[in-house]
Amino acid sequence: MEERNIARFPRPVFNRIPNFEGAEEAARRLQKLQIFQDARVLKVNPDSPQKPIRESVLSNRKILVTPAPRLKSGFLLLDPKSILNSTFSYASTIKGAFKYGKQIDLTELPKVDLIIVGSVAVSLDGARIGKGGGYSEIECGILRELNLIDEKTPIATTVHEIQVLEEIPTEEHDIPMDIIITQERIIETKTRYPRPKGIFWEKVTEKMLQDIRVLKQLKEMKHTT
């Protein structure tokens, strides 16, 4: 992406979800899908290439749930009813989400109808590579453990065409994509990969529990039920 100069700020794109030329068009394509139109609550990652999606969610009067970067502050909820239309664009940035959104406890999270994640690369059969921190998997795992998503909750990603590969190796904790949207097309993956049913607690370290407060809270909630 750097070599072909199709990456956008922030650059270089290494070690991040790369922003790309055509992100707005991919967001427009997503907005036309029935799964978007039917959704009332959407969880969208906080990365730059998905900003047009977050703005679209608010503009369409839907509730936006977005995780704070690295989940350090948990989840933020943005309700368009309490945000001026003129501030939707800023509210869809990370700084704006902290200003106009509400940091919510796990017990306040709503049921999610559609999940959008960012990707470094995806394959035609739904495999995905993120930036390596596993945060999308943790976020989905938390929602699954809380029964706020299930096996049928659609998961989509927007990427540049160059990020779509024929094949990608996967691990058991990776979340498969149901739909891939680029600036040129919509791909229904009909993925064969199983969807994780929650957090892989055996992979969670003490450092992760200290760094990700909501993960520690979830573990404590599980022990008290």
C-alpha positions as CSV (number, residue, x, y, z in Angstrom):
1,M,0.0,0.0,0.0
2,E,2.9,2.3,0.7
3,E,4.6,1.4,-2.5
4,R,1.5,2.0,-4.6
5,N,0.7,5.2,-2.6
6,I,-2.8,4.1,-1.9
7,A,-2.4,4.6,1.9
8,R,-3.6,7.6,3.7
9,F,-2.7,9.4,6.9
10,P,-1.6,8.1,9.4
11,R,1.5,6.8,7.6
12,P,3.4,4.7,7.4
13,V,0.7,2.0,7.7
14,F,2.9,-0.6,9.3
15,N,1.7,-1.9,12.7
16,R,-1.8,-0.4,12.3
17,I,-5.1,-0.9,10.5
18,P,-4.1,0.9,7.2
19,N,-6.2,3.8,6.1
20,F,-6.8,3.6,2.4
21,E,-7.9,5.4,-0.7
22,G,-11.6,4.5,-1.3
23,A,-12.6,4.1,2.3
24,E,-15.6,6.4,1.8
25,E,-16.8,4.4,-1.2
26,A,-16.5,1.2,0.7
27,A,-18.5,2.8,3.5
28,R,-21.2,3.9,1.0
29,R,-21.4,0.3,-0.3
30,L,-21.8,-1.0,3.3
31,Q,-24.6,1.5,4.0
32,K,-26.7,0.2,1.1
33,L,-26.7,-3.4,2.5
34,Q,-29.8,-4.7,4.1
35,I,-27.8,-5.8,7.2
36,F,-26.8,-2.2,7.7
37,Q,-30.3,-0.8,7.1
38,D,-31.8,-3.3,9.5
39,A,-29.3,-2.8,12.3
40,R,-30.2,-0.6,15.3
41,V,-26.9,-0.9,17.2
42,L,-23.5,-1.3,15.4
43,K,-20.1,-1.9,16.9
44,V,-17.4,-0.3,14.8
45,N,-13.7,-0.3,15.4
46,P,-12.0,3.0,16.2
47,D,-9.5,3.0,13.3
48,S,-9.1,5.7,10.7
49,P,-10.4,3.7,7.6
50,Q,-13.7,3.0,9.4
51,K,-14.4,6.7,10.3
52,P,-16.8,7.1,7.4
53,I,-18.7,4.1,8.7
54,R,-19.0,5.5,12.2
55,E,-20.2,8.8,10.8
56,S,-22.7,7.0,8.6
57,V,-24.0,5.1,11.6
58,L,-24.7,8.3,13.4
59,S,-26.1,10.0,10.3
60,N,-28.6,7.2,9.9
61,R,-29.7,7.7,13.5
62,K,-28.3,4.4,14.7
63,I,-26.5,3.7,18.0
64,L,-22.7,3.4,17.7
65,V,-20.7,1.3,20.1
66,T,-17.0,1.7,19.6
67,P,-14.1,0.4,21.7
68,A,-11.5,2.7,23.1
69,P,-8.1,2.1,21.5
70,R,-6.6,-1.0,22.9
71,L,-9.7,-1.3,25.1
72,K,-8.0,0.8,27.8
73,S,-11.1,2.7,28.5
74,G,-13.5,-0.1,27.6
75,F,-16.4,0.7,25.3
76,L,-18.0,4.0,24.3
77,L,-21.6,4.4,23.3
78,L,-22.8,7.3,21.0
79,D,-26.5,7.9,20.7
80,P,-27.3,10.3,17.8
81,K,-30.3,11.6,19.7
82,S,-27.9,13.3,22.1
83,I,-25.5,14.6,19.5
84,L,-25.9,17.6,17.2
85,N,-26.0,16.6,13.5
86,S,-23.2,19.1,12.8
87,T,-20.9,17.3,15.2
88,F,-21.4,13.8,13.7
89,S,-18.1,14.0,11.8
90,Y,-16.0,15.0,14.8
91,A,-17.9,12.5,17.0
92,S,-16.8,9.7,14.7
93,T,-13.2,10.4,15.5
94,I,-11.5,8.9,18.5
95,K,-11.2,12.3,20.3
96,G,-14.8,13.1,19.3
97,A,-16.1,9.8,20.6
98,F,-14.6,10.5,24.0
99,K,-16.2,14.0,24.0
100,Y,-19.7,13.1,22.7
101,G,-19.9,9.4,23.7
102,K,-20.5,7.8,27.1
103,Q,-18.0,5.4,28.6
104,I,-20.2,2.5,29.6
105,D,-19.9,-0.4,31.9
106,L,-20.1,-3.9,30.6
107,T,-23.5,-4.2,32.2
108,E,-24.8,-1.3,30.1
109,L,-23.7,-2.6,26.7
110,P,-26.7,-3.1,24.4
111,K,-27.3,-6.1,22.1
112,V,-25.3,-5.5,18.9
113,D,-26.9,-6.1,15.5
114,L,-23.9,-5.7,13.2
115,I,-20.1,-5.7,13.8
116,I,-17.6,-3.9,11.6
117,V,-13.9,-4.5,12.1
118,G,-10.8,-3.2,10.5
119,S,-8.3,-5.5,8.8
120,V,-4.7,-5.6,7.6
121,A,-5.7,-8.4,5.1
122,V,-8.6,-10.7,4.4
123,S,-9.2,-13.7,2.2
124,L,-12.0,-14.6,-0.1
125,D,-13.1,-17.3,2.3
126,G,-13.4,-15.0,5.3
127,A,-10.1,-15.4,7.1
128,R,-8.7,-12.1,8.5
129,I,-5.4,-10.7,9.8
130,G,-5.5,-7.7,12.2
131,K,-2.6,-5.7,13.5
132,G,-1.7,-8.4,15.9
133,G,-3.0,-7.3,19.2
134,G,-6.1,-9.5,19.1
135,Y,-8.4,-6.6,20.3
136,S,-11.2,-7.3,17.7
137,E,-11.2,-10.9,18.9
138,I,-11.4,-9.8,22.6
139,E,-14.2,-7.3,21.8
140,C,-16.2,-9.9,20.0
141,G,-15.4,-12.5,22.8
142,I,-16.7,-10.1,25.4
143,L,-19.9,-9.5,23.5
144,R,-20.4,-13.2,23.0
145,E,-19.8,-14.0,26.7
146,L,-22.4,-11.5,27.6
147,N,-24.9,-12.9,25.0
148,L,-25.0,-9.6,23.2
149,I,-24.0,-11.2,19.9
150,D,-24.5,-14.8,18.7
151,E,-23.5,-17.1,15.9
152,K,-25.7,-15.3,13.4
153,T,-24.6,-11.7,14.1
154,P,-23.0,-10.5,10.9
155,I,-19.4,-9.4,10.9
156,A,-18.1,-7.3,8.1
157,T,-14.9,-5.4,7.2
158,T,-14.0,-2.6,4.8
159,V,-10.6,-2.8,3.0
160,H,-8.9,-1.8,-0.2
161,E,-8.9,-4.3,-3.0
162,I,-5.2,-4.9,-2.6
163,Q,-5.9,-6.2,1.0
164,V,-8.0,-9.1,-0.4
165,L,-5.9,-12.2,-0.7
166,E,-6.6,-15.7,-1.9
167,E,-5.6,-17.4,1.3
168,I,-4.6,-16.5,4.8
169,P,-3.6,-18.9,7.7
170,T,-5.9,-18.8,10.7
171,E,-5.9,-19.7,14.4
172,E,-8.8,-20.9,16.5
173,H,-9.3,-17.5,18.2
174,D,-9.5,-15.6,14.9
175,I,-12.9,-14.1,14.0
176,P,-14.0,-14.9,10.4
177,M,-15.6,-12.3,8.1
178,D,-19.1,-12.8,6.7
179,I,-18.8,-9.9,4.3
180,I,-15.9,-8.0,2.8
181,I,-16.5,-4.6,1.3
182,T,-14.0,-2.8,-0.9
183,Q,-14.2,0.4,-2.9
184,E,-15.1,-1.9,-5.9
185,R,-17.2,-4.8,-4.7
186,I,-19.1,-6.7,-2.0
187,I,-17.9,-10.2,-1.2
188,E,-20.1,-12.6,0.7
189,T,-17.5,-15.1,2.0
190,K,-19.8,-17.9,3.0
191,T,-17.0,-18.6,5.4
192,R,-16.4,-22.2,6.7
193,Y,-14.3,-21.0,9.6
194,P,-15.9,-21.5,13.0
195,R,-16.7,-18.5,15.1
196,P,-15.2,-18.3,18.6
197,K,-17.8,-18.7,21.3
198,G,-16.2,-16.3,23.7
199,I,-12.9,-15.5,25.4
200,F,-10.1,-18.0,25.2
201,W,-9.3,-17.6,28.9
202,E,-6.4,-19.9,28.8
203,K,-4.7,-17.4,26.5
204,V,-5.4,-14.4,28.8
205,T,-2.3,-13.3,30.8
206,E,-2.2,-11.4,34.1
207,K,-0.7,-8.4,32.1
208,M,-3.7,-8.5,29.8
209,L,-6.1,-8.4,32.7
210,Q,-4.2,-5.4,34.2
211,D,-4.1,-3.6,30.8
212,I,-7.7,-4.3,29.8
213,R,-10.0,-3.4,32.6
214,V,-13.1,-4.7,31.0
215,L,-11.5,-8.1,30.5
216,K,-10.8,-8.3,34.2
217,Q,-14.3,-7.1,35.0
218,L,-15.8,-9.8,32.8
219,K,-13.7,-12.5,34.5
220,E,-14.9,-11.3,37.9
221,M,-18.5,-11.3,36.6
222,K,-18.1,-14.9,35.4
223,H,-16.8,-16.0,38.8
224,T,-19.7,-14.5,40.7
225,T,-22.4,-16.1,38.5
